[in-house]
Amino acid sequence: MSVSLGTSTTAVAPVAERNSPMMIVLPVRGGCTTRAKGRGEVGVASSAVAHSARYAAKSANTDAWSSRMVFVEAIARLPPSAVCIRPAAARTRSAAVASLRPASSIWMVRRSPLSDVMWRERSTPPRRRITVVLLSPRSEREWFMEGAPGVNLPFETEASTLRVFWRFVKHLIGSWAEAVMGRISLYEGVGRRVLFHRFPDAEEAHEAAMRSLERAAFVPGVLRAVAVTCRAPDPRLAQRVMGLDFAAPLGLAAGFDKDARVVEGLQALGFGHVEIGTVVPEPQQGNPRPRLFRVPEARAIINRMGFNSSGMLAVRANLERMRERGRVRIPVGASIGKQASTDVNDLDAVVRDHVRVVRELRGLVDYFTFNPSSPNTAGLRSLQTYDNIIKVATPIKEAAGTTPVLIKLAPDLSEEDAQHAIEGALWVGLQGAVLSNTAVRADLYSELAALPHAQEKGGRSGPFLKRLLVPRIKQVRALAATRPFVIVAVGGIGSGEDVCDALAAGADLCQAYTQFVYRGPRFAAHVHREVSHMLDHCHAESIEDFREVVDLYSRFSRSA
């Protein structure tokens, strides 16, 4: 069954009763048609714009008919404007609609511009659960032969039984292989326990990992083999941000490779970019040990490192050697900070520290991150005020020249303070913000209170930070809506779903560190594979397509 409205063709499925769920197939960006056997023309979308069921069901706070069904679900009240159609008897073998009565009502949705989804009905409508199926096949015929995962549309296709059966077998084999290879991690099952037992001190484990990656870089073929194991990112994940090419959205946050020692190894592990540092002008030891603590029960980390660094000259030497070898193809950023001995109230001295580092590393890194938000350097967070950001960031940006400069903010800033900080960054002309650093507010991690090491002082990081991340991304995106402003999401990022949530909220890129510790060396590869599966479910050809789907869903929800 199909109905043509203007230039679009919209296929719909019947519903049993007036208050029962209804399914709508919504063409987007112009419709194209295909002919289903005995059923006439059926409308499909000509571009990759469908939403994954998992994300949609979560966003709508509803239960999907199937965990693999491609649909968007929302509770809506239809405005009173136009046409209820009662079709002739329509039989279907679909399990989802097998019990429907032949004379059930069929509803249609019409798209004029993308932002104007109009409903028409004769009488005042009741509240109704609306299921919108956004179709985006690679080709119309192939889509109808494969079907969206878990969706049985009420028509037959001309595909042969053997061909359909073979596609079904391949789907089962692929799903099984992914369950085994993509979801079961040897590191998470065994390796992490061995590593944590062998190195009870988290900083010793970190140093051991750094040494291993350093050695691997000098053994011919090792990093290449690692890169093959982790697999190259899906080409659909590539983006151009700040004039730089990012092969994948997830990068490694600052703090792991402070001195640019293992960028090549991290690239082989699948990260789309790496941020080194925080780099300071002169070598410094940081805070006394122990200063890094794991909280495995909460998959969290507590640190009070204090900007330990080999200094800008050592970092410059490492970067020069890395560039000479020419094996790094991912963007490399540098988080920069002041010397611990520099009085934070002496803004001229603070500016000198940052400008020295920028001038030393300019041309060797692809972007800088001004970091006034670390909780482990006394008084540093006072630099996040509007006036101080303008005074410190302006000379940093001038010294950086054409190299992009971002600002990294604390997650536990109040909404008002965060607004002032972003307004200061926009006034200076910074290219973006990293949201955000570790947290110190006790009410944000109350679930850690009874766990070992939970009372240690320092910045907290872990999954609990995500509850602050998405609202802060939306706030910053709204503040910078009229400006090209990059948002890098970090804090609570531990899965492909977390990455998609951040991208949907308005982030351009993501970073992680803590969950790299808990999920192991293939963490980035696993996350990117999970993001690719999300794009597969919605038939999206790029991250931008995914954002369009989320935007469409948001508009539909608001109009409902």
C-alpha positions in Angstrom: 0.0 0.0 0.0 1.3 3.4 -0.8 0.1 7.0 -1.2 1.7 9.8 -3.3 1.7 13.2 -1.7 3.2 15.8 -4.0 6.6 14.6 -5.1 7.0 12.2 -2.2 5.7 8.7 -1.8 4.8 7.5 1.7 4.2 3.9 2.7 2.3 3.2 5.9 1.3 0.2 7.9 -2.2 -0.3 9.3 -3.1 -0.1 13.0 -5.7 -2.1 14.8 -7.4 0.5 16.9 -7.6 4.2 17.3 -5.3 4.3 20.3 -3.0 1.5 19.2 0.6 2.1 18.0 0.9 3.1 14.3 3.9 2.8 12.0 4.8 5.4 9.4 7.4 5.1 6.7 8.7 8.6 6.2 10.7 9.5 3.1 13.3 12.2 3.7 15.2 14.5 1.2 12.9 13.5 -1.6 11.3 10.1 -2.2 12.1 7.5 -4.8 10.0 4.5 -5.5 10.3 0.8 -6.1 7.6 -1.7 -7.1 6.7 -4.4 -4.7 5.0 -7.5 -6.1 1.2 -7.0 -6.2 1.4 -4.0 -4.0 2.1 -1.0 -6.2 4.8 1.6 -5.5 6.4 1.8 -2.1 8.2 5.0 -1.0 11.7 4.9 0.3 14.2 7.6 1.2 17.0 8.5 -1.2 19.6 9.2 1.4 21.0 7.6 4.5 18.7 8.9 7.2 17.4 6.3 9.6 17.8 6.0 13.3 19.0 3.0 15.3 16.4 1.4 17.5 18.6 1.3 20.5 19.2 5.0 20.5 15.7 5.9 19.5 14.0 3.8 22.1 16.4 5.1 24.8 15.8 8.7 23.7 12.0 8.3 23.6 12.1 6.3 26.9 10.0 3.6 25.4 10.3 -0.1 24.6 11.0 -1.1 21.0 9.1 -3.9 19.5 12.5 -5.5 18.8 16.0 -4.6 20.0 17.1 -4.5 16.3 14.1 -2.7 14.9 14.9 0.4 12.9 12.4 3.0 14.1 11.8 6.2 16.0 9.1 6.1 18.6 7.4 9.0 20.4 4.2 9.8 22.2 2.4 12.5 20.3 -0.9 14.4 20.0 -1.8 14.9 16.4 -3.0 18.4 15.5 -6.5 18.6 14.0 -6.0 19.0 10.2 -7.0 16.3 7.6 -7.3 12.8 6.2 -8.1 9.5 7.7 -8.2 6.8 5.1 -9.8 3.4 5.4 -8.4 1.0 2.9 -9.9 -2.1 1.4 -9.0 -5.4 2.9 -5.2 -5.8 3.2 -3.7 -9.1 4.3 -0.1 -9.4 5.6 2.1 -12.2 6.9 4.1 -9.9 9.0 4.3 -11.1 12.6 4.2 -7.6 13.9 0.8 -6.8 12.3 -0.6 -10.3 11.9 -3.5 -9.6 14.2 -4.6 -6.4 12.5 -8.2 -6.1 11.2 -8.5 -5.7 7.4 -10.3 -2.4 7.7 -7.9 -0.8 10.1 -7.2 2.9 9.7 -4.1 4.0 7.8 -2.5 7.2 8.5 -0.1 9.2 6.3 2.6 11.8 7.0 3.7 14.4 4.5 7.0 16.2 4.3 7.1 19.6 2.8 10.5 21.0 3.9 12.4 18.8 6.3 11.4 21.1 9.2 7.7 21.0 8.4 6.1 17.7 9.1 2.4 18.1 8.8 -0.4 15.8 10.0 -3.9 15.8 8.7 -7.0 14.3 10.4 -10.7 14.9 10.2 -11.5 14.8 13.9 -9.8 15.7 17.2 -7.2 13.0 17.6 -6.5 11.1 20.8 -3.0 10.7 22.3 -1.3 8.1 20.3 2.0 6.3 20.1 3.6 7.1 16.8 6.3 4.9 15.3 8.2 6.6 12.4 10.3 4.3 10.3 13.0 6.3 8.5 14.1 4.3 5.4 17.4 4.8 3.7 18.5 1.9 1.5 21.7 1.6 -0.4 19.3 0.8 -3.3 15.6 0.4 -3.2 15.5 -3.2 -4.4 18.3 -4.3 -2.1 16.6 -2.7 0.9 13.3 -4.6 0.3 15.1 -7.9 -0.1 17.1 -7.4 3.1 14.6 -5.4 5.0 15.5 -3.2 7.9 16.7 -5.5 10.8 13.7 -6.7 12.7 11.2 -4.8 10.5 8.7 -6.8 8.4 6.8 -4.5 6.1 3.3 -5.5 4.9 4.2 -6.4 1.4 6.1 -9.1 -0.5 9.1 -8.7 -2.8 10.1 -10.2 -6.1 13.3 -11.7 -4.6 13.7 -15.4 -4.9 13.2 -17.6 -1.8 16.8 -18.9 -2.2 18.2 -15.4 -2.3 16.3 -14.3 0.7 17.3 -17.4 2.6 21.0 -16.8 1.8 20.8 -13.3 3.0 19.2 -14.5 6.2 22.0 -17.0 6.7 24.7 -14.4 6.1 23.0 -12.1 8.6 23.0 -14.9 11.3 26.6 -15.7 10.7 27.6 -12.1 10.8 25.7 -11.5 14.0 27.3 -14.5 15.6 30.8 -13.5 14.5 30.4 -10.0 15.8 29.1 -11.3 19.2 32.2 -13.4 19.5 34.8 -11.1 18.0 33.5 -7.7 18.8 31.9 -8.0 22.3 34.0 -10.5 24.1 37.3 -9.0 25.1 40.1 -11.2 26.4 41.6 -8.2 28.2 38.4 -7.5 30.1 37.9 -11.1 30.9 41.5 -12.1 32.0 44.1 -9.5 31.1 42.9 -6.7 33.2 42.8 -8.9 36.4 46.4 -10.1 35.7 47.6 -6.5 35.0 45.9 -5.1 38.1 47.3 -7.9 40.2 50.8 -7.6 38.8 50.8 -3.8 39.2 48.7 -2.8 42.2 50.0 0.8 41.8 48.1 2.3 38.9 51.0 4.6 38.0 53.4 1.6 37.7 50.9 -0.1 35.4 50.8 3.1 33.3 54.6 3.2 33.0 54.7 -0.5 32.0 52.2 0.2 29.2 54.2 3.2 28.0 57.4 1.1 27.9 55.6 -1.6 26.0 54.4 0.8 23.4 57.8 2.5 23.1 59.5 -0.9 22.5 56.9 -1.9 20.0 57.6 1.2 17.9 61.2 0.0 17.3 60.5 -3.6 16.4 59.8 -3.8 12.7 56.3 -4.9 11.8 54.9 -4.9 15.3 52.8 -1.8 15.1 51.7 -2.7 11.6 50.5 -6.0 13.0 48.7 -4.3 15.8 47.0 -1.9 13.4 45.8 -4.8 11.3 44.4 -6.5 14.4 42.6 -3.4 15.5 41.4 -2.8 11.9 41.3 0.6 10.1 38.3 2.8 11.0 35.2 2.7 8.9 35.5 5.3 6.2 32.1 6.6 7.1 33.5 7.8 10.5 35.9 10.2 8.8 35.4 14.0 9.4 37.1 17.2 8.7 37.3 19.4 11.8 39.3 22.6 12.4 40.7 22.0 8.9 42.2 18.7 10.0 41.3 15.2 8.8 40.1 12.9 11.5 39.7 9.2 10.4 37.5 8.4 13.4 35.7 10.4 16.1 37.3 8.9 19.3 40.7 10.2 20.4 42.9 9.7 23.5 42.6 12.4 26.1 45.5 14.3 27.6 47.2 12.6 30.5 48.2 9.3 29.1 51.1 10.3 26.8 52.3 13.4 28.6 55.6 13.7 26.7 54.7 12.5 23.1 56.5 9.2 23.6 54.1 6.7 22.1 51.9 8.5 19.6 52.7 6.0 16.9 51.6 3.1 19.1 48.4 4.8 20.0 47.6 5.4 16.4 48.1 1.7 15.7 45.6 0.9 18.5 42.9 2.8 16.5 42.6 6.2 18.1 41.5 8.9 15.7 43.7 11.6 17.3 45.9 11.9 20.4 46.3 14.8 22.8 49.6 14.9 24.6 50.4 16.7 27.8 49.7 18.6 29.8 53.1 20.2 28.7 54.7 22.9 30.9 57.8 25.0 30.2 60.3 23.2 32.6 60.6 19.7 33.9 58.6 19.1 37.1 57.8 16.1 39.2 54.2 16.8 40.0 52.6 15.9 43.3 54.1 13.2 45.6 53.2 9.5 45.1 50.9 7.7 45.4 48.8 10.0 43.2 46.9 7.7 40.8 44.2 5.3 42.0 41.9 2.8 40.4 38.3 2.2 41.5 37.5 -1.0 39.5 34.0 -1.4 41.0 32.9 1.9 39.4 35.3 1.7 36.5 36.7 5.0 37.7 40.1 6.6 38.3 41.1 9.2 40.9 44.3 11.2 40.1 46.2 14.1 41.6 49.2 14.0 39.2 49.9 17.7 39.3 51.2 18.3 35.7 54.2 16.0 36.0 56.1 16.7 32.8 59.5 16.3 31.2 59.3 19.9 30.0 58.7 21.5 26.6 62.2 20.9 25.3 62.0 17.1 25.8 58.5 17.0 24.3 59.7 19.0 21.3 62.5 16.5 20.8 60.1 13.6 20.9 57.7 15.3 18.4 60.6 16.1 16.0 61.7 12.5 16.0 58.1 11.4 15.5 57.7 13.8 12.5 61.0 12.7 11.0 59.9 9.1 11.0 56.7 10.2 9.1 54.5 7.4 10.4 51.9 9.4 12.2 48.9 10.2 10.1 46.4 11.3 12.8 46.1 14.8 14.3 48.2 15.4 17.4 47.1 18.0 19.9 49.0 19.4 22.9 47.4 20.4 26.3 49.4 23.2 27.7 49.7 24.5 31.3 51.7 26.7 33.7 54.6 25.8 35.9 53.5 24.6 39.3 55.8 27.2 40.9 54.1 30.1 39.0 51.7 32.1 41.1 48.3 31.8 39.6 47.5 35.4 40.7 50.4 36.7 38.6 48.7 36.6 35.2 51.7 38.0 33.4 53.8 35.0 34.5 50.9 32.6 33.7 50.8 34.1 30.2 54.5 33.8 29.8 54.5 30.1 30.7 51.8 29.3 28.2 53.2 31.4 25.4 56.7 29.7 25.8 55.2 26.3 25.3 53.1 27.4 22.3 56.1 28.9 20.6 58.2 25.8 21.3 55.7 23.3 19.9 54.1 25.4 17.1 54.4 23.6 13.8 54.9 20.2 15.5 51.3 19.8 16.8 48.0 20.2 15.0 46.2 22.1 17.8 46.6 23.4 21.3 44.4 23.0 24.3 44.6 25.7 27.0 43.9 23.8 30.3 42.9 26.1 33.2 40.6 23.4 34.7 42.9 20.8 36.3 41.9 20.3 40.0 45.4 19.2 41.0 47.3 22.5 40.6 46.6 25.0 43.4 44.4 27.9 42.3 44.4 26.9 38.6 40.6 26.8 38.2 40.4 30.5 39.0 41.6 31.1 35.5 38.2 29.9 34.1 36.5 33.2 34.7 35.5 35.5 31.8 38.1 38.1 32.5 41.0 35.7 33.2 40.2 33.7 30.0 40.4 36.8 27.9 43.6 38.0 29.6 45.4 34.6 29.3 43.9 33.1 26.1 44.4 36.2 23.9 48.2 36.1 23.9 48.1 32.3 23.6 46.0 32.5 20.4 48.3 35.2 19.0 51.3 33.0 19.7 49.7 30.0 18.1 49.2 31.8 14.8 47.1 29.6 12.4 47.2 26.6 14.8 43.7 26.1 16.4 43.4 26.7 20.1 40.8 25.1 22.3 39.9 25.6 26.0 39.4 22.7 28.4 36.7 23.4 31.1 35.8 21.7 34.4 32.6 19.5 34.4 31.4 20.8 37.8 31.2 24.5 36.8 27.8 26.0 37.4 25.7 26.7 34.3 26.3 30.4 34.7 30.1 30.0 35.2 30.3 27.7 32.1 28.4 30.3 30.1 30.8 33.1 31.1 33.8 30.9 30.3 32.4 30.1 26.8 31.6 33.7 26.2 35.2 34.6 27.1 36.5 31.9 24.7 34.2 33.2 21.9 35.3 36.8 22.5 39.0 35.7 22.2 38.2 33.7 19.0 39.2 30.3 20.3 38.2 27.6 17.9 36.5 25.3 20.4 36.2 23.7 23.8 37.1 20.4 25.4 34.3 19.3 27.7 35.5 18.5 30.2 38.2 17.7 32.8 37.9 15.6 35.9 35.4 16.4 38.7 35.9 17.3 42.4 32.4 18.0 43.6 31.5 15.2 46.0 27.8 15.1 45.1 28.7 14.0 41.5 30.3 10.8 42.6 28.4 9.8 45.8 28.2 6.2 44.5 32.0 5.9 45.0 31.9 6.9 48.7 32.0 3.3 50.1 34.6 2.0 47.6 38.4 1.5 48.2 40.4 4.7 47.5 37.2 6.7 47.1 38.3 9.1 49.8 41.6 10.0 48.1 41.9 13.6 47.0 42.1 14.4 43.4 40.0 14.6 40.2 37.5 11.9 39.6 36.8 10.4 36.2 34.5 7.6 35.1 31.1 6.7 33.7 29.3 9.0 36.2 30.7 12.1 34.4 28.4 11.4 31.5 25.4 12.7 33.4 27.0 16.1 33.1 28.5 15.7 29.7 25.5 15.8 27.4 23.7 18.8 29.1 27.0 20.7 29.0 27.5 19.9 25.3 24.0 21.1 24.5 24.5 24.3 26.5 27.8 25.2 24.7 26.4 24.3 21.3 23.4 26.7 22.0 25.8 29.5 23.1 27.9 29.1 20.0 25.1 28.3 17.6 26.0 31.2 15.2 29.7 30.5 15.3 31.9 27.7 13.9 32.9 26.3 17.3 34.3 22.8 17.8 33.2 20.7 20.8 35.4 17.8 21.9 33.5 15.6 24.4 35.4 13.8 27.1 34.2 12.4 30.4 32.2 9.2 30.7 32.9 8.1 27.2 33.3 4.3 27.3 31.3 2.8 24.4 30.0 3.5 20.9 26.7 4.4 22.4 28.4 7.1 24.5 30.1 8.5 21.4 26.8 8.6 19.5 25.1 10.3 22.4 27.8 13.0 22.5 27.7 13.4 18.7 23.9 13.7 18.7 24.1 16.3 21.4 26.3 18.5 19.3 29.9 17.3 19.8 32.3 17.1 16.9 34.8 14.7 18.4 35.2 12.6 21.5 38.1 11.6 23.8 38.5 9.0 26.4 41.2 7.8 28.9 39.7 6.1 31.9 37.8 3.4 29.9 41.0 2.8 27.9 42.3 1.4 31.2 39.3 -0.8 31.8 38.5 -2.0 28.3 42.1 -2.6 27.2 44.3 -2.0 24.1 41.5 -2.6 21.6 39.2 -0.1 23.3 39.2 2.4 20.4 38.7 -0.3 17.8 35.8 -1.7 19.7 34.2 1.7 20.2 34.6 2.6 16.5 33.1 -0.8 15.5 30.1 0.0 17.8 29.6 3.4 16.2 29.8 1.7 12.7 27.0 -0.7 13.8 25.0 2.3 14.8 25.4 3.8 11.4 24.6 0.4 9.8 21.3 0.2 11.7 20.3 3.6 10.4 21.8 3.1 6.9 23.8 6.3 7.4 26.7 7.1 5.1 28.5 9.5 7.4 28.4 11.0 10.9 26.8 14.0 9.4 23.9 11.8 8.2 23.6 10.5 11.7 23.3 14.0 13.0 20.6 14.8 10.5 18.6 11.8 11.7 18.9 12.9 15.3 17.9 16.5 14.3 14.9 15.1 12.4 13.8 13.0 15.4 14.2 16.0 17.7 12.0 18.2 15.5 9.4 15.5 15.3 9.4 15.1 19.0 9.0 18.9 19.6 6.2 19.1 17.0 4.5 16.2 18.7 
